[in-house]
Amino acid sequence: MKVAERYKSLWYQKRIDQNKKIKQHLVKIIQANQESDFPWSKTELMFLNYEDLLELAIVSANKKISVTLGSGSDMSNGRDAKFSVVRKCGGKKTPWYSALVPGCENKEHILACVYEGIQRRFYYFSFPATCKQHSIPFDRETGEPKRNGYMWDYECQTFEQMAQS
């Protein structure tokens, strides 16, 4: 057995590429909006999980709020940040390709960043956590958004628009 097969290198390389793209995107947003006394360098930021980077990017883009971890919400305006990657699932009978936004129970409002890997694009959403289903559908073959789902009513055109909502 080849080493590449033994380590499933294609799978992990896809994850490496995905995580690199996500982190670079969020760090770029932070750097574009950070104050002069921002406490971390780009190198240090790259060691954070992208969920953490999302929170910092939102607060960097919206100077009226701050991070409030451990108080029931991620930000001082009562919003919670969620990051989701679009995934294939469901098998052959009912296959789907969507971004699931978990962990919305007992939350008031969600700011979600979604990464779609076929087209390598980001999408932004701001929605009340009371929405029954937190699934954002995409075409399984092309990665195009399936905007017929109600979650698309909550799409924001830019990251900054999402952060300000």
C-alpha positions as CSV (number, residue, x, y, z in Angstrom):
1,M,0.0,0.0,0.0
2,K,1.3,3.4,-0.9
3,V,1.9,6.0,1.8
4,A,-0.5,8.4,0.2
5,E,-3.3,5.8,0.3
6,R,-2.5,4.8,3.8
7,Y,-2.8,8.3,5.0
8,K,-5.7,9.2,2.8
9,S,-3.7,12.2,1.6
10,L,-6.3,13.4,-0.9
11,W,-8.9,13.8,1.9
12,Y,-6.5,15.6,4.2
13,Q,-5.1,17.8,1.4
14,K,-8.7,18.9,0.7
15,R,-9.1,19.8,4.4
16,I,-5.8,21.6,4.5
17,D,-6.7,23.7,1.4
18,Q,-10.2,24.4,2.8
19,N,-9.0,25.5,6.2
20,K,-6.2,27.6,4.7
21,K,-8.7,29.4,2.5
22,I,-11.2,30.0,5.4
23,K,-8.5,31.3,7.8
24,Q,-6.9,33.6,5.2
25,H,-10.4,35.0,4.3
26,L,-11.2,35.8,7.9
27,V,-7.8,37.1,8.8
28,K,-8.0,39.4,5.8
29,I,-11.3,40.8,7.1
30,I,-9.8,41.3,10.5
31,Q,-6.7,43.1,9.1
32,A,-8.8,45.4,6.9
33,N,-10.9,46.5,10.0
34,Q,-8.6,46.2,13.0
35,E,-7.6,49.1,15.2
36,S,-4.1,50.3,15.5
37,D,-3.6,48.6,18.9
38,F,-5.1,45.2,17.8
39,P,-3.3,42.7,20.0
40,W,-2.4,39.9,17.6
41,S,-0.3,39.5,14.5
42,K,-1.4,37.7,11.3
43,T,0.9,34.8,12.2
44,E,-0.7,34.5,15.7
45,L,-4.3,34.7,14.2
46,M,-3.6,31.8,11.9
47,F,-3.2,29.5,15.0
48,L,-6.8,30.2,16.0
49,N,-9.8,28.0,14.9
50,Y,-11.9,29.6,12.2
51,E,-14.8,29.9,14.6
52,D,-12.7,32.1,16.8
53,L,-11.5,34.1,13.8
54,L,-15.2,34.7,12.8
55,E,-16.0,36.2,16.2
56,L,-12.9,38.5,15.9
57,A,-13.8,39.5,12.3
58,I,-17.3,40.4,13.2
59,V,-16.2,42.6,16.1
60,S,-13.4,44.1,14.0
61,A,-16.0,45.0,11.3
62,N,-18.6,46.3,13.8
63,K,-16.9,48.8,16.2
64,K,-20.1,49.2,18.3
65,I,-19.9,45.7,19.8
66,S,-17.4,43.5,21.7
67,V,-16.8,39.8,22.3
68,T,-18.6,38.6,25.4
69,L,-17.7,34.9,25.6
70,G,-19.3,32.9,28.4
71,S,-22.2,35.2,28.8
72,G,-24.8,33.3,26.7
73,S,-23.9,35.0,23.5
74,D,-20.7,35.7,21.6
75,M,-21.1,39.4,21.2
76,S,-22.4,42.3,23.3
77,N,-25.4,42.9,21.0
78,G,-26.7,39.4,21.8
79,R,-25.6,37.8,18.5
80,D,-23.9,34.5,18.2
81,A,-21.4,33.7,15.5
82,K,-21.6,30.3,13.6
83,F,-19.3,29.0,10.9
84,S,-20.5,26.2,8.6
85,V,-18.9,24.3,5.7
86,V,-21.3,23.0,3.0
87,R,-21.2,19.2,3.1
88,K,-22.6,16.2,1.1
89,C,-24.7,13.7,3.0
90,G,-27.8,11.6,2.8
91,G,-26.6,8.6,0.7
92,K,-28.0,7.7,-2.7
93,K,-31.7,7.8,-1.9
94,T,-31.9,11.4,-0.5
95,P,-28.6,13.1,-1.1
96,W,-28.2,16.7,-0.1
97,Y,-25.5,19.3,-0.1
98,S,-26.0,22.0,2.4
99,A,-24.6,24.0,5.2
100,L,-26.0,23.0,8.6
101,V,-25.8,25.7,11.3
102,P,-25.9,23.8,14.6
103,G,-26.0,25.0,18.2
104,C,-28.8,27.6,17.8
105,E,-30.9,26.4,20.7
106,N,-31.3,29.0,23.4
107,K,-29.8,31.7,21.2
108,E,-31.5,34.9,20.0
109,H,-29.9,35.8,16.7
110,I,-27.2,34.1,14.5
111,L,-24.6,35.6,12.3
112,A,-23.4,32.8,10.1
113,C,-20.5,32.5,7.6
114,V,-20.8,29.6,5.2
115,Y,-18.0,28.2,3.0
116,E,-19.0,26.3,-0.2
117,G,-16.1,24.2,-1.4
118,I,-17.0,23.4,-5.1
119,Q,-16.9,27.1,-6.1
120,R,-14.7,28.1,-3.1
121,R,-17.1,30.9,-2.1
122,F,-18.3,32.5,1.1
123,Y,-21.9,33.4,2.0
124,Y,-23.1,35.4,5.0
125,F,-26.4,35.2,6.9
126,S,-28.1,37.0,9.7
127,F,-31.2,35.3,11.1
128,P,-33.3,34.8,14.2
129,A,-32.4,31.6,16.0
130,T,-36.1,30.8,16.2
131,C,-36.0,29.6,12.5
132,K,-37.1,25.9,12.7
133,Q,-34.4,24.5,10.3
134,H,-30.9,25.9,10.0
135,S,-30.0,24.3,6.7
136,I,-28.7,26.3,3.7
137,P,-29.0,24.3,0.5
138,F,-26.7,24.2,-2.5
139,D,-26.6,22.2,-5.8
140,R,-24.7,19.0,-5.1
141,E,-23.0,19.0,-8.5
142,T,-22.2,22.7,-9.2
143,G,-22.1,24.3,-5.7
144,E,-24.6,26.9,-6.9
145,P,-26.9,28.2,-4.1
146,K,-30.5,26.8,-4.1
147,R,-32.1,30.1,-3.3
148,N,-35.6,28.5,-3.1
149,G,-35.0,27.6,0.6
150,Y,-36.3,30.1,3.1
151,M,-32.9,30.5,4.8
152,W,-31.8,32.5,1.7
153,D,-34.2,35.3,2.8
154,Y,-31.6,36.0,5.5
155,E,-28.5,36.3,3.2
156,C,-26.3,39.3,3.5
157,Q,-24.5,40.6,0.5
158,T,-21.2,41.3,2.3
159,F,-19.5,40.3,5.5
160,E,-19.7,43.9,6.7
161,Q,-23.5,43.9,6.2
162,M,-23.8,40.7,8.2
163,A,-21.6,42.1,11.0
164,Q,-23.6,45.3,11.3
165,S,-27.0,43.5,11.4
